[in-house]
Every structure is written in structure tokens, then in C-alpha cells.
Amino acid sequence: MWDKQLTHELFVAYRLNGDEAARDELVEMYLNLVKYLASRFRNRGEPVDDLIQVGTIGLIKAVDRFDIEREVEFTTYATPTIVGEIKRHFRDKGWAVKVPRRLQELSFKVNQAVDALTSKLQRSPMVPEIAEYLGVTPDDVLEAFETFDAYNFVSLETDRTSDGSESFSILEYIGHDDKLLSVVDDRAVLTAALKAVGPQEQRVLYLRFFEGLTQTEIAEKLGISQMQVSRLLRRTLRTLRQGIVPEGSY
């Protein structure tokens, strides 16, 4: 248990008198809280010592932001700040390439918005709808979509067990042909070709080939005519074909 009276006195000394020694003592006093919270994330691929260092940053932020006038225990205030810092560390480690924090956070918000709007609208939301829901621009949403592929990078040498027993790495299982490897190049080419296709065309493609809707159903969903859907599909497929198949090969 932490000494509540001493904690209050130290905060008064730090807040009112600018006593940096009191601040340091508060951080030292509550390091056990950081260690306890960090231990809850044990065996998730990150050394506990690293998590303690990250959690300590959260503790320092909590000390600097704590309002001594609020009728709340410091541990109650500090815990979500410390845990949030640790979770942010895991989130940052999950990106395969360096992505600005703004885009990381926006990507997660977009992902959550898609789930919420899909449930509400009973269909996949359109980019403008996601933008309006989040209070951002459609370009922001599209930029967030482009960052999704940079997430969920898995180290080949990461311990893949949850309890530390019989540890192994994905690297140990590499050495035979991957049946899905043949589609990697195709997906890369298709991804590049899709950049030449506008949002509405991408929406039509998704509804037609992923949700399996008919042209009439797509027209009703988008509020356009079936003829317009047919023209969009033909034009989009022609654009994709030109981007995928070398000129003169068809």
C-alpha cells in the first residue's frame, strides 16, 4: 500500500513549490505500480524490462498532470495513463514501416468507424460517410486506408508461445513452398493498378465482386441507374486490365 498522506504532501511540494526532488520521489514511490501493470503484459513478445521503461514514461506523465484538487486517488488516475502508454508501445511495434502517429491513430479510428457504421447502416459505409462520422476529410480516410497494409508485421524470430514453454519462431517453419506465395505478385500488381481507380469505382468493384451484389442491387444501393453501374464496371475493369497486362499482350 502507498502512503496517501506522504503522496499528498509530495504533490503539494511539487505543484505549489516546484520541488523537483518531490517529483522524483513520487516517481520512485510508484514504480511498483508500473512493475505490476507491466507484468500483466508478460509473454506478449516484449521484454518486461522494456515495458517497465515505457510504463515509467506513463507514470511521469501522470505525476505531471495529476490535479491535487481532484478527489481521486493517484493510483486510480495513474493506472490508465500507464497502461495506455504500454498499449501504445505494442501498437507502434505492430507497424511494419514507420508511420506517423497521426496516421496510426486515424487508421484505428477509421477501422472502428467502419465496424460501427456497418452495424448501423447494415452495409459497408462509403468513404464520405466515414469521413463525416469521424469529422475528417475523405482524403484523410483514404490515406488511413493506405496505411492498413503497414500494420501487423510479425517478426520471424519472435517467440510465438503465450507461456514461454516450448518456444519456437516462424523462422523454424520456413523451408518449404508456400502455396499462397504465388498470389503475392498478383496482389501487388492489382494493388498498384487500383491506385488508378477512383473511390466510386472501387466501391462498385467491392459490391460486385466481394459482396456479390447484382448490378441492379448496386444501383439501388448507390442511388444510380443500372446502366451507370454497367458502364462503371466496364470502364473500371478496362482500366485495371491496362494496368495489369502489358501493352500489346491482349
C-alpha positions as CSV (number, residue, x, y, z in Angstrom):
1,M,0.0,0.0,0.0
2,W,1.2,3.5,-0.8
3,D,1.3,6.2,1.9
4,K,-1.6,8.5,0.9
5,Q,-0.6,11.3,3.3
6,L,3.0,11.3,2.1
7,T,1.8,11.3,-1.5
8,H,-0.4,14.3,-0.9
9,E,2.5,16.2,0.8
10,L,4.9,15.4,-2.1
11,F,2.3,16.6,-4.7
12,V,1.8,19.8,-2.7
13,A,5.6,20.4,-2.6
14,Y,5.9,19.7,-6.3
15,R,2.8,21.5,-7.5
16,L,2.9,24.6,-5.3
17,N,6.7,24.9,-4.7
18,G,8.1,23.4,-7.8
19,D,10.1,20.9,-5.8
20,E,11.7,18.6,-8.4
21,A,13.0,16.3,-5.6
22,A,9.4,15.7,-4.6
23,R,8.6,14.8,-8.1
24,D,11.4,12.3,-8.3
25,E,10.3,10.8,-5.0
26,L,6.8,10.3,-6.3
27,V,8.0,8.5,-9.4
28,E,10.3,6.3,-7.3
29,M,7.4,5.6,-4.8
30,Y,5.0,4.4,-7.5
31,L,7.5,2.4,-9.6
32,N,6.0,-0.8,-8.1
33,L,2.7,0.2,-9.7
34,V,4.4,0.3,-13.1
35,K,6.1,-3.1,-12.5
36,Y,2.8,-4.6,-11.5
37,L,0.9,-3.3,-14.6
38,A,3.8,-4.2,-16.9
39,S,3.7,-7.8,-15.6
40,R,0.2,-8.1,-16.9
41,F,1.6,-7.9,-20.4
42,R,4.2,-10.6,-19.9
43,N,4.8,-13.1,-22.7
44,R,3.5,-10.9,-25.4
45,G,6.7,-10.6,-27.3
46,E,8.3,-7.7,-25.5
47,P,10.8,-7.9,-22.6
48,V,9.2,-6.9,-19.3
49,D,12.1,-4.5,-18.6
50,D,11.2,-2.6,-21.8
51,L,7.6,-2.5,-20.7
52,I,8.6,-1.1,-17.3
53,Q,10.6,1.6,-19.0
54,V,7.6,2.5,-21.2
55,G,5.2,2.4,-18.3
56,T,7.5,4.7,-16.3
57,I,7.1,7.3,-19.0
58,G,3.3,7.0,-18.4
59,L,3.9,7.3,-14.7
60,I,5.9,10.5,-15.2
61,K,3.1,11.9,-17.4
62,A,0.6,11.0,-14.7
63,V,2.7,12.8,-12.0
64,D,3.0,15.9,-14.1
65,R,-0.7,16.0,-15.0
66,F,-2.3,15.0,-11.7
67,D,-4.6,17.6,-10.2
68,I,-4.3,17.6,-6.4
69,E,-7.6,19.3,-6.1
70,R,-9.5,16.3,-7.5
71,E,-10.9,13.9,-5.0
72,V,-9.4,10.8,-6.6
73,E,-6.6,8.5,-5.6
74,F,-3.4,9.0,-7.6
75,T,-3.3,5.2,-8.4
76,T,-6.7,5.5,-9.9
77,Y,-5.6,8.3,-12.1
78,A,-2.2,6.9,-13.0
79,T,-3.2,3.4,-13.9
80,P,-5.0,4.1,-17.2
81,T,-2.2,6.5,-18.2
82,I,0.5,3.9,-17.6
83,V,-1.5,1.1,-19.3
84,G,-2.2,3.4,-22.2
85,E,1.5,4.1,-22.7
86,I,2.2,0.3,-22.7
87,K,-0.5,-0.4,-25.2
88,R,0.7,2.4,-27.4
89,H,4.1,0.8,-27.3
90,F,2.6,-2.5,-28.6
91,R,0.6,-0.6,-31.2
92,D,3.7,1.2,-32.5
93,K,5.7,-2.1,-32.6
94,G,3.0,-3.6,-34.8
95,W,3.7,-1.3,-37.8
96,A,6.0,-2.8,-40.5
97,V,7.2,0.6,-41.6
98,K,7.5,3.9,-39.8
99,V,4.0,5.5,-40.0
100,P,3.3,8.9,-38.4
101,R,1.5,8.7,-35.1
102,R,-1.4,10.8,-36.5
103,L,-2.0,8.2,-39.3
104,Q,-1.7,5.3,-36.9
105,E,-4.3,6.7,-34.6
106,L,-6.5,7.7,-37.6
107,S,-6.3,4.2,-39.0
108,F,-7.6,2.7,-35.8
109,K,-10.4,5.2,-35.7
110,V,-11.3,4.5,-39.3
111,N,-11.3,0.8,-38.6
112,Q,-13.6,1.3,-35.6
113,A,-15.8,3.7,-37.6
114,V,-16.2,1.1,-40.4
115,D,-17.4,-1.5,-37.8
116,A,-19.8,0.9,-36.2
117,L,-21.3,2.2,-39.4
118,T,-21.6,-1.3,-40.9
119,S,-23.6,-2.3,-37.9
120,K,-25.7,0.9,-38.1
121,L,-26.3,1.0,-41.8
122,Q,-26.3,-2.7,-42.4
123,R,-23.9,-2.3,-45.3
124,S,-20.3,-1.2,-45.9
125,P,-20.0,2.5,-45.4
126,M,-18.7,4.8,-48.1
127,V,-15.7,7.0,-47.7
128,P,-17.7,10.3,-47.3
129,E,-19.8,8.6,-44.6
130,I,-16.7,7.5,-42.7
131,A,-15.3,11.0,-43.0
132,E,-18.5,12.6,-41.7
133,Y,-18.7,10.1,-38.8
134,L,-15.1,11.0,-37.7
135,G,-15.2,14.7,-38.6
136,V,-12.3,14.4,-41.0
137,T,-11.9,14.8,-44.8
138,P,-12.4,11.9,-47.3
139,D,-8.7,12.3,-48.3
140,D,-7.8,11.6,-44.6
141,V,-9.9,8.4,-44.7
142,L,-8.3,7.2,-47.9
143,E,-4.9,8.0,-46.5
144,A,-5.7,5.9,-43.4
145,F,-6.9,3.0,-45.6
146,E,-3.5,3.1,-47.4
147,T,-1.7,2.6,-44.0
148,F,-3.5,-0.6,-43.1
149,D,-1.1,-2.8,-45.0
150,A,1.8,-1.5,-42.9
151,Y,0.3,-2.9,-39.8
152,N,0.6,-6.4,-38.2
153,F,4.2,-7.1,-39.2
154,V,5.3,-10.3,-37.5
155,S,9.0,-10.9,-36.6
156,L,10.3,-14.2,-37.9
157,E,12.2,-14.8,-34.7
158,T,9.5,-13.7,-32.2
159,D,8.6,-16.3,-29.6
160,R,5.1,-17.4,-30.7
161,T,4.1,-19.1,-27.4
162,S,2.0,-17.4,-24.7
163,D,3.6,-19.0,-21.7
164,G,7.2,-19.2,-22.7
165,S,7.3,-23.0,-22.8
166,E,8.4,-24.9,-25.9
167,S,9.2,-21.6,-27.6
168,F,9.5,-21.5,-31.4
169,S,9.8,-18.9,-34.1
170,I,8.1,-18.7,-37.5
171,L,11.6,-18.9,-39.0
172,E,11.9,-22.5,-37.9
173,Y,9.0,-23.4,-40.2
174,I,10.3,-21.8,-43.3
175,G,11.9,-24.0,-45.9
176,H,9.1,-25.4,-47.9
177,D,7.0,-23.9,-50.7
178,D,4.1,-21.7,-49.5
179,K,1.0,-22.5,-51.6
180,L,-0.1,-18.9,-51.2
181,L,3.2,-17.4,-52.3
182,S,2.1,-17.5,-56.0
183,V,-0.6,-14.9,-55.4
184,V,1.7,-12.4,-53.7
185,D,2.9,-10.9,-57.0
186,D,-0.7,-10.8,-58.4
187,R,-1.9,-8.9,-55.3
188,A,1.0,-6.4,-55.6
189,V,0.2,-5.7,-59.2
190,L,-3.5,-5.4,-58.5
191,T,-2.8,-3.0,-55.6
192,A,-0.8,-0.8,-57.9
193,A,-3.5,-0.9,-60.6
194,L,-6.2,0.0,-58.1
195,K,-4.5,3.4,-57.5
196,A,-5.7,4.5,-60.9
197,V,-9.3,3.7,-59.9
198,G,-11.5,6.3,-58.2
199,P,-13.4,5.8,-54.9
200,Q,-16.8,5.2,-56.6
201,E,-15.3,2.7,-59.0
202,Q,-13.6,0.9,-56.1
203,R,-16.9,0.8,-54.3
204,V,-18.7,-0.7,-57.3
205,L,-15.9,-3.4,-57.6
206,Y,-16.2,-4.2,-53.9
207,L,-20.0,-4.6,-54.1
208,R,-19.9,-6.6,-57.3
209,F,-17.0,-9.0,-56.6
210,F,-16.7,-9.1,-52.8
211,E,-20.3,-8.8,-51.7
212,G,-21.7,-10.5,-54.8
213,L,-24.4,-7.9,-55.5
214,T,-26.1,-7.7,-58.9
215,Q,-25.8,-4.6,-61.0
216,T,-29.4,-3.7,-60.1
217,E,-28.7,-4.1,-56.4
218,I,-25.6,-2.0,-56.7
219,A,-27.6,0.7,-58.5
220,E,-30.2,0.8,-55.7
221,K,-27.5,1.0,-53.0
222,L,-25.6,3.8,-54.7
223,G,-28.7,5.7,-56.0
224,I,-27.7,5.5,-59.6
225,S,-29.0,3.6,-62.6
226,Q,-28.2,0.1,-63.6
227,M,-26.8,1.4,-66.9
228,Q,-24.4,3.6,-65.0
229,V,-23.3,0.7,-62.9
230,S,-22.7,-1.3,-66.0
231,R,-20.6,1.5,-67.6
232,L,-18.6,1.9,-64.4
233,L,-17.8,-1.7,-64.2
234,R,-16.7,-1.9,-67.9
235,R,-14.6,1.2,-67.6
236,T,-13.0,0.1,-64.3
237,L,-12.2,-3.4,-65.5
238,R,-10.7,-1.9,-68.6
239,T,-8.5,0.4,-66.5
240,L,-7.4,-2.5,-64.3
241,R,-6.6,-4.7,-67.3
242,Q,-4.5,-1.9,-68.9
243,G,-2.6,-1.5,-65.6
244,I,-2.1,-5.3,-65.1
245,V,-1.5,-6.7,-68.6
246,P,1.5,-5.2,-70.5
247,E,0.5,-3.2,-73.6
248,G,0.2,-5.4,-76.7
249,S,-0.3,-8.6,-74.7
250,Y,-4.1,-8.7,-75.2
